[in-house]
Amino acid sequence: MNARSEEITAEELLVTPEEAARRLSLGRTTIYRLMSDGELSSVVIGRSRRVAVRSLESYVERLLSTDHPRPRMRRSRVAPGSGQIAGQPADPR
């Protein structure tokens, strides 16, 4: 085996969604949502789904670019002093 073929086989081209999640420090569900939204490219081989490493790199580059909107965090807000979530009706007890 020559050095070039060892170099190609040493770098993974496709990874499992779980490995993609680990590499990006995200949850598995988030990876599946990104695949569903078209943010990450994936392929099905038999009964297995794989994510292209190139797609992970492109996704990170888009996040770092200035014209890509930052992902919004979903966080509950608590109304100050009320102990309840803002926008929710008060408990009638």
N, CA, C and O of each residue as an XYZ file, in Angstrom:
372
protein
N       0.849     -1.170      0.000
C       0.000      0.000      0.000
C       0.896      1.234      0.000
O       1.847      1.312      0.778
N       0.599      2.194     -0.864
C       1.445      3.392     -0.914
C       0.968      4.440      0.089
O      -0.105      4.306      0.678
N       1.770      5.476      0.274
C       1.468      6.508      1.272
C       0.162      7.230      0.961
O      -0.587      7.571      1.876
N      -0.121      7.471     -0.326
C      -1.342      8.203     -0.709
C      -2.595      7.426     -0.325
O      -3.538      8.023      0.194
N      -2.640      6.122     -0.559
C      -3.834      5.348     -0.217
C      -3.995      5.230      1.294
O      -5.124      5.176      1.782
N      -2.906      5.187      2.043
C      -2.994      5.178      3.502
C      -3.559      6.503      4.003
O      -4.335      6.528      4.958
N      -3.178      7.588      3.369
C      -3.671      8.912      3.752
C      -5.180      9.006      3.540
O      -5.892      9.554      4.381
N      -5.661      8.479      2.433
C      -7.087      8.525      2.121
C      -7.876      7.668      3.100
O      -8.923      8.103      3.580
N      -7.405      6.465      3.409
C      -8.147      5.592      4.309
C      -8.042      6.048      5.760
O      -8.908      5.709      6.567
N      -7.005      6.806      6.113
C      -6.843      7.261      7.487
C      -7.886      8.320      7.843
O      -8.295      8.408      9.001
N      -8.319      9.114      6.887
C      -9.321     10.153      7.130
C     -10.690      9.608      6.772
O     -10.908      9.143      5.654
N     -11.606      9.665      7.718
C     -12.961      9.195      7.460
C     -13.693     10.204      6.587
O     -13.601     11.409      6.819
N     -14.406      9.725      5.601
C     -15.206     10.591      4.744
C     -16.630     10.700      5.261
O     -17.280     11.734      5.112
N     -17.108      9.618      5.872
C     -18.467      9.569      6.405
C     -18.423      9.121      7.856
O     -17.619      8.267      8.229
N     -19.298      9.708      8.675
C     -19.395      9.324     10.083
C     -20.852      9.106     10.453
O     -21.752      9.583      9.761
N     -21.082      8.397     11.528
C     -22.442      8.191     12.005
C     -22.993      9.510     12.562
O     -22.219     10.401     12.913
N     -24.307      9.638     12.644
C     -24.868     10.843     13.266
C     -24.369     11.033     14.706
O     -24.175     12.162     15.155
N     -24.167      9.940     15.413
C     -23.654     10.030     16.783
C     -22.240     10.597     16.803
O     -21.910     11.425     17.652
N     -21.402     10.148     15.861
C     -20.029     10.674     15.767
C     -20.051     12.142     15.342
O     -19.256     12.942     15.835
N     -20.955     12.498     14.434
C     -21.091     13.900     14.020
C     -21.474     14.758     15.218
O     -20.939     15.852     15.398
N     -22.395     14.267     16.036
C     -22.809     14.998     17.237
C     -21.626     15.174     18.183
O     -21.437     16.250     18.749
N     -20.836     14.130     18.354
C     -19.671     14.205     19.236
C     -18.661     15.211     18.716
O     -18.108     15.996     19.486
N     -18.417     15.190     17.408
C     -17.427     16.104     16.821
C     -17.845     17.566     16.943
O     -16.996     18.444     17.098
N     -19.152     17.831     16.873
C     -19.639     19.210     16.956
C     -20.081     19.598     18.366
O     -20.518     20.726     18.596
N     -19.969     18.667     19.302
C     -20.426     18.890     20.685
C     -21.899     19.277     20.714
O     -22.296     20.207     21.415
N     -22.698     18.551     19.945
C     -24.141     18.762     19.880
C     -24.838     17.464     20.245
O     -24.205     16.412     20.336
N     -26.127     17.542     20.452
C     -26.912     16.349     20.717
C     -27.272     15.628     19.428
O     -27.297     16.225     18.351
N     -27.551     14.338     19.552
C     -27.911     13.523     18.395
C     -29.180     14.051     17.737
O     -29.279     14.070     16.510
N     -30.145     14.477     18.538
C     -31.394     15.010     17.999
C     -31.132     16.264     17.172
O     -31.761     16.464     16.132
N     -30.215     17.103     17.624
C     -29.867     18.318     16.877
C     -29.265     17.951     15.528
O     -29.562     18.596     14.522
N     -28.429     16.928     15.493
C     -27.825     16.487     14.222
C     -28.919     16.025     13.264
O     -28.899     16.383     12.086
N     -29.868     15.237     13.753
C     -30.962     14.780     12.889
C     -31.802     15.958     12.395
O     -32.257     15.953     11.251
N     -32.014     16.969     13.249
C     -32.762     18.165     12.813
C     -31.991     18.909     11.735
O     -32.578     19.361     10.752
N     -30.665     19.042     11.913
C     -29.842     19.722     10.909
C     -29.857     18.961      9.584
O     -29.849     19.580      8.519
N     -29.879     17.629      9.636
C     -29.972     16.833      8.407
C     -31.337     17.049      7.762
O     -31.434     17.207      6.545
N     -32.381     17.056      8.570
C     -33.744     17.252      8.056
C     -33.904     18.631      7.428
O     -34.572     18.781      6.404
N     -33.286     19.642      8.048
C     -33.356     21.020      7.542
C     -32.441     21.267      6.347
O     -32.478     22.347      5.758
N     -31.620     20.286      5.979
C     -30.708     20.445      4.850
C     -29.409     21.153      5.205
O     -28.627     21.487      4.315
N     -29.166     21.386      6.494
C     -27.923     22.047      6.928
C     -26.729     21.099      6.857
O     -25.598     21.533      6.641
N     -26.986     19.798      7.040
C     -25.939     18.784      6.941
C     -26.330     17.772      5.878
O     -27.483     17.347      5.810
N     -25.367     17.387      5.048
C     -25.614     16.382      4.022
C     -25.373     14.999      4.607
O     -24.419     14.778      5.353
N     -26.257     14.074      4.255
C     -26.087     12.704      4.714
C     -26.504     11.746      3.609
O     -27.190     12.121      2.658
N     -26.077     10.510      3.758
C     -26.421      9.471      2.796
C     -26.900      8.250      3.560
O     -26.539      8.039      4.718
N     -27.715      7.455      2.895
C     -28.157      6.192      3.471
C     -27.448      5.084      2.710
O     -27.501      5.021      1.481
N     -26.784      4.213      3.457
C     -26.103      3.055      2.886
C     -26.713      1.831      3.564
O     -26.468      1.573      4.742
N     -27.502      1.089      2.812
C     -28.234     -0.024      3.412
C     -29.246      0.534      4.391
O     -30.132      1.300      4.014
N     -29.109      0.144      5.658
C     -30.006      0.655      6.705
C     -29.315      1.678      7.591
O     -29.851      2.069      8.628
N     -28.121      2.114      7.186
C     -27.339      3.055      7.999
C     -27.312      4.437      7.374
O     -27.245      4.573      6.153
N     -27.363      5.452      8.207
C     -27.227      6.832      7.746
C     -25.845      7.317      8.148
O     -25.375      7.055      9.255
N     -25.194      8.038      7.216
C     -23.867      8.587      7.462
C     -23.852     10.055      7.061
O     -24.517     10.464      6.109
N     -23.080     10.836      7.808
C     -22.931     12.265      7.556
C     -21.555     12.487      6.946
O     -20.563     11.941      7.427
N     -21.496     13.283      5.890
C     -20.215     13.583      5.248
C     -19.409     14.533      6.142
O     -19.918     15.564      6.581
N     -18.149     14.175      6.405
C     -17.272     15.019      7.216
C     -17.149     16.394      6.564
O     -17.109     17.411      7.256
N     -17.090     16.422      5.250
C     -17.032     17.684      4.505
C     -18.243     18.564      4.835
O     -18.120     19.787      4.904
N     -19.404     17.947      5.039
C     -20.615     18.680      5.383
C     -20.494     19.300      6.783
O     -20.958     20.418      7.010
N     -19.876     18.577      7.711
C     -19.654     19.115      9.063
C     -18.756     20.342      9.000
O     -19.016     21.355      9.650
N     -17.693     20.233      8.205
C     -16.758     21.353      8.062
C     -17.441     22.562      7.432
O     -17.234     23.693      7.873
N     -18.256     22.331      6.402
C     -18.982     23.425      5.742
C     -19.965     24.089      6.694
O     -20.119     25.310      6.685
N     -20.627     23.286      7.512
C     -21.589     23.820      8.477
C     -20.884     24.754      9.469
O     -21.378     25.845      9.758
N     -19.745     24.327      9.981
C     -18.993     25.158     10.928
C     -18.527     26.441     10.245
O     -18.585     27.513     10.848
N     -18.070     26.352      9.010
C     -17.643     27.551      8.270
C     -18.801     28.524      8.100
O     -18.622     29.735      8.230
N     -20.007     27.992      7.805
C     -21.183     28.870      7.672
C     -21.521     29.538      8.999
O     -21.902     30.709      9.026
N     -21.383     28.804     10.098
C     -21.651     29.391     11.410
C     -20.669     30.512     11.729
O     -21.030     31.504     12.362
N     -19.438     30.348     11.290
C     -18.410     31.337     11.581
C     -18.461     32.548     10.655
O     -17.904     33.600     10.968
N     -19.133     32.394      9.513
C     -19.207     33.520      8.581
C     -20.116     34.608      9.150
O     -21.030     34.322      9.924
N     -19.862     35.837      8.767
C     -20.627     36.953      9.319
C     -22.034     37.039      8.761
O     -22.914     37.599      9.415
N     -22.278     36.497      7.559
C     -23.612     36.651      7.005
C     -24.555     35.511      7.356
O     -25.719     35.546      6.957
N     -24.099     34.507      8.085
C     -24.984     33.416      8.490
C     -25.589     33.761      9.839
O     -24.855     34.074     10.777
N     -26.924     33.709      9.962
C     -27.532     34.041     11.253
C     -27.119     33.036     12.319
O     -27.009     31.840     12.051
N     -26.897     33.527     13.509
C     -26.532     32.671     14.635
C     -27.749     31.858     15.064
O     -28.871     32.362     15.041
N     -27.533     30.598     15.457
C     -28.657     29.812     15.959
C     -29.229     30.452     17.220
O     -28.479     30.912     18.082
N     -30.538     30.481     17.326
C     -31.184     31.080     18.493
C     -31.324     30.031     19.578
O     -31.647     28.875     19.306
N     -31.081     30.442     20.797
C     -31.253     29.542     21.931
C     -32.705     29.578     22.365
O     -33.325     30.641     22.406
N     -33.236     28.429     22.683
C     -34.600     28.346     23.193
C     -34.510     28.304     24.711
O     -34.046     27.329     25.303
N     -34.964     29.383     25.317
C     -34.858     29.466     26.762
C     -36.151     30.047     27.319
O     -36.714     30.980     26.748
N     -36.614     29.502     28.419
C     -37.813     30.030     29.077
C     -37.445     31.282     29.839
O     -36.362     31.371     30.417
N     -38.337     32.243     29.839
C     -38.120     33.470     30.613
C     -39.054     33.462     31.808
O     -40.228     33.108     31.702
N     -38.516     33.853     32.924
C     -39.324     33.942     34.133
C     -39.579     35.415     34.407
O     -38.651     36.222     34.447
N     -40.857     35.755     34.595
C     -41.204     37.142     34.910
C     -40.595     37.491     36.268
O     -40.768     36.743     37.230
N     -39.880     38.624     36.359
C     -39.209     38.988     37.603
C     -40.168     39.032     38.789
O     -41.219     39.670     38.735
N     -39.783     38.344     39.856
C     -40.541     38.372     41.096
C     -41.799     37.526     41.112
O     -42.413     37.377     42.169
N     -42.209     36.961     39.974
C     -43.468     36.222     39.947
C     -43.276     34.721     40.094
O     -44.185     34.008     40.520
N     -42.077     34.244     39.737
C     -41.845     32.806     39.798
C     -42.567     32.034     38.712
O     -42.626     30.806     38.773
N     -43.118     32.718     37.718
C     -43.791     32.021     36.626
C     -43.170     32.416     35.296
O     -42.509     33.447     35.179
N     -43.394     31.589     34.319
C     -42.856     31.841     32.989
C     -43.626     32.981     32.351
O     -44.856     32.995     32.366
N     -42.894     33.943     31.787
C     -43.524     35.094     31.147
C     -44.451     34.623     30.031
O     -44.107     33.724     29.263
N     -45.616     35.229     29.949
C     -46.563     34.891     28.894
C     -47.502     33.763     29.269
O     -48.437     33.475     28.521
N     -47.281     33.108     30.414
C     -48.144     32.023     30.851
C     -49.165     32.596     31.835
O     -48.834     33.481     32.624
N     -50.401     32.097     31.794
C     -51.400     32.581     32.749
C     -51.024     32.194     34.166
O     -50.383     31.167     34.388
N     -51.423     33.019     35.123
C     -51.137     32.749     36.526
C     -51.938     31.535     36.985
O     -53.042     31.294     36.498
N     -51.379     30.773     37.923
C     -52.039     29.622     38.474
C     -53.218     30.104     39.334
O     -52.999     30.883     40.262
N     -54.461     29.670     39.061
C     -55.638     30.204     39.763
C     -55.796     29.714     41.191
O     -56.797     30.054     41.822
N     -54.881     28.944     41.735
C     -55.036     28.408     43.101
C     -55.089     29.463     44.122
O     -55.217     29.166     45.310
